[in-house]
């Protein structure tokens, strides 16, 4: 499937979920219309930052507050590109680590999934599972920087990404212009903001003068209750010679699970490349795991 067809399919899928006519366009990872990017709707083909960047120190981060759940963008479950997602009832208690990406000038001014206007100069973000709108603290585990963003969009519908940051949030965190970074995303309950507003328990500041191991990136290929199934998957991975394979024993909801994963990996590009190879091997979808 071509890139244009893929973007159009994502957009039309979410418009159908919202139950609205395709009258407006938005970022290709969330919605689109028959006047979408493949029809010249966007002013540019590739994303970028602004030509004249503002002083981000003058832009205030949002203060978490109680807001009604948006009428649009919260249907659950919903399916995009053959994968089904379930929107969480609340972001309270949400705490995930993974890869962040960003989006900017190409989508500036277009409609988000909850039918607001995307503003690359506001501290906002897109998530596949968090309710719209909600507030989260995002911390770059590679440098310790942290910001609060308001989640008002769906995406990124790309493998191995858990959040898409606005341009300003990405600059503040040091994700831009690098492109991606290992982050922790923690939900903030506006009624008890102190529960999620503090910095992560183990954020690593890489600029520190002493030698501190940074976060390590892994690809989790499966989680099994049965040891034989875990070993079978691990053997297939070892035969493929894609990297170091390990089985990690963990407790989830009182159950013991064996997580089979590859790594540590060098960066997001390597994770994406290996994920594509795993799909060809019939090992299904992977997820990113980040350890300190």
N, C-alpha and C positions, 0 to 999 in steps of 0.2 A: 504494500500500500504506500503511495507517495506521501510526502510530508504534508502537502496541501489537503489531500483526502483525509489523512489522519486527523488534522486539526479540525476540518469541517465535521467529521464524525463526532469528535468530542463535543464541539459546540452544539450541534443539533441534538445530541443525546441529552445534554443538560437543559436545553430549552424545552424539550419534551417533558422533562421532569418538573420544570417550573410551571408548565401549563400555560405558557405565554407565547404570543406570536413572535416570530423572529424579526423584531423591529429595530434592534440595536446590536452592535457588535462589541465584543470584548476580547480579552486575551485568549489565544488559541488553546491554552491548556485548560480552559474552563468552559467557555461558550463561544458560539459564532453564529453567523447568519449567512444567507445566500449572498450578502454583500461583504463577506469576510475577507481575510487576507489574500486568498487565492483569486479574489475578484477586484483587488486593488483598494480594498476598504482602508487598510492601514497606510499611513504616510511613508513607512519604511518597511523593508523586507526583513531586516535583521535588527535585533534589539541593541540598545546602547544607552549610555548615560547622557546627560545633557551636555550641550556644547559649552555652556558657561555655568559650571557647577556653583551652587550657592554655598554660603558659609553655613554648614550644617549645625554649627554651634548655636545659631540663632533659631533653630527649629526645635520646638518643645516636644518631648515624648508625651504620649497620652497618659491620662490618669484613669485607671480602671474604675468603671462605674457600672451600675446595674442598668442593662438595656433590654428591651423586649426582644425576643427571638425574631429574626427576620422572617417575613412571609416567603421570601424566595431564597433558594440555595440550601435549604435544610431538609429536603425530602430524604427519607432514609427507609430502606437502603436505596442506593442508586448505582447504576452501572455505567462505566465509561471504558471504551475499548476492550470490552469483554470481561472486565474486572469489577466486582461488586464491592462497594464501600458502605460502611454503617456510620452515620453521624452520631457522635457522642451526645448524651443528654446535657452534659455540662463539661466545662473545661477544668472544673475544680478537681484537683488531684492528678491532672494529666502531667506526666513527667517522662519524656522520651528523648533519647539521644540518636542522632543520625546526621545525614548530610543536608545542608541548606543550600539553596540557590537563590537567584534574585531576578527581578524583572523591572524594566524601566521605561525609557522614552517611547518605545514602540507602542506601548499600551496606555500611555498617559492620556487621561481624559475619556477612556472607553469604560464601558459598564462592567462592574464586577458581578460576581454570582448573586449577590443580594441586591443588585440593581442600584448600587451607589456608583460614583465615578472614581476610577482608580487615579490616585494622586501619588506620583513617585516621590514627591517632596513631603509626604506624610509617613509617619511610622505605622505601617500596615503590613499585612502578610496574607498569604493564601495557605490553606490546609485542606487535605482530603477528608479529614474526619472531625475536626473541631466544629462546634456549632457557630453559626454566624449571627451577630458578631460576638466576639469574646476577646479577652486580653491574655497575653502570655508574655513571660520573660524569656528572651532568647539569649543564650550565652555562647560565644565562640570559644570552644574548648581549646583552641590552638593559641589564643592570646589572652583569654580571660575577660575580654570586653563583653558588656551586657547591655541590652536595651529592652524596653517594654514596647510591644506592638499590638495593634488592634487587628484581629483577624476578620476580614470581610470578603474573602474570595475563596474559590475552590481551586485546587491544584497543589503542587505541580504533578501532573499525570505522567511522570517520568520515573523510571525505576530508580530505586536507591535514594530518593529525596523525601524528606518529611515536611519541609516548609519552603515556601517561596517568599523572599523578603522584598519589600519595596526598595527602590534605589537608595533612599536616605538611610534606611535601617542597615542595608548592606554596607554602605560606606562607613557608618558608625561602628559596625562590628568588624570591619576589615575583610568582609566577604567580597566586596568590590574593590579593585577590578579583577581579583583572583578568579572569581566565578563561583566557587563552592567552598564550604568549610564544614568541619565537624562541629556540631552544636548540641546544646541541651535546650529543650523547649519545655517550660514549666507553666502550667495553667495558673491563672490568678482568679480567685473568687473575690469579686468586688465587695462582698459582705465581710470577707476576712482577708484583705489584700496581703497582710503580713505572711500568710501561709505560703504564698508562691512568689512574692516579690524579692526575696533575698537571693543572693548569688548561689550558684550550685555548690554542693558540698565539696567537690573536687575539681574546680576549674584550674587549669594549668596556665600560668603566665610565662610564655616562652622567652620573653625578654629578660627574665630574672637572671642575675649573674651566676647563680649556682646551676649545676646540671640537674634538671628535673625531667624525668621521662614524660614526653608529651602523650596525647591521646592516641590510641591505636585503633585502626579501622579494620573491621572484619566483614566478611559476607557469610551470613547464616543461611545454610542451604536447607536445613530441616530441623525439627524438634520432635523427638520420639519418646514414647513411654517404653517401647520395647527395645532392648539393647541390641538384638539381632538386626532390627531394621536400621538402627543408627550405624552399626558397623558395616552393613551392606552399602549404605550411602557413602560412608567414609572410604570404603574400598574403591567405589566407582570414581570418587574424586581423586584418590591417589593414583589410580590407573590413568586418569586424564592428565596428570602432571601439571596442574594449574597453580600449584603453590602448596604451602604447608597446610595440612589438614589436622584438625583437633576435635575431640569430643569433650564437651563441657557438661558436667552434671549440675543441674539447678533445680530449685523448688519453685513451683508456680501454683498458687492456690492449693497448697497442701500436697500437690502431686510432684513426683520426681520426673523431670524430663531430661533427655540427653540431647543437647544442641550440637549439631554438626556444622562446623564452619571452616572457612578458609581465611588465612591471614597470619600476621598482619599485612595489610596492603599499603602501597605507597600513597595513593590519592584516589579521588572520586573517579578519575578517568580510568584507572586500572580496575576499580570495582565495576564500572559500567562494561568494560571490555570483557571481563571474566563472566559477568552476569549473562552477556549475550552468548558466550560459549556454553554456559550451563544450560541455557534454554535449548540450544541445539542438541545437547545431550539428553534432553527430556527430563531434566531435573527440576523443572518448574520454576516458579518465581523465587527470588532471593530477597533478603532484607539486610540492611546494613546494621551492624552492631558496633558500638564505640566503647572502648574500655580506656580507663586511665592507667 
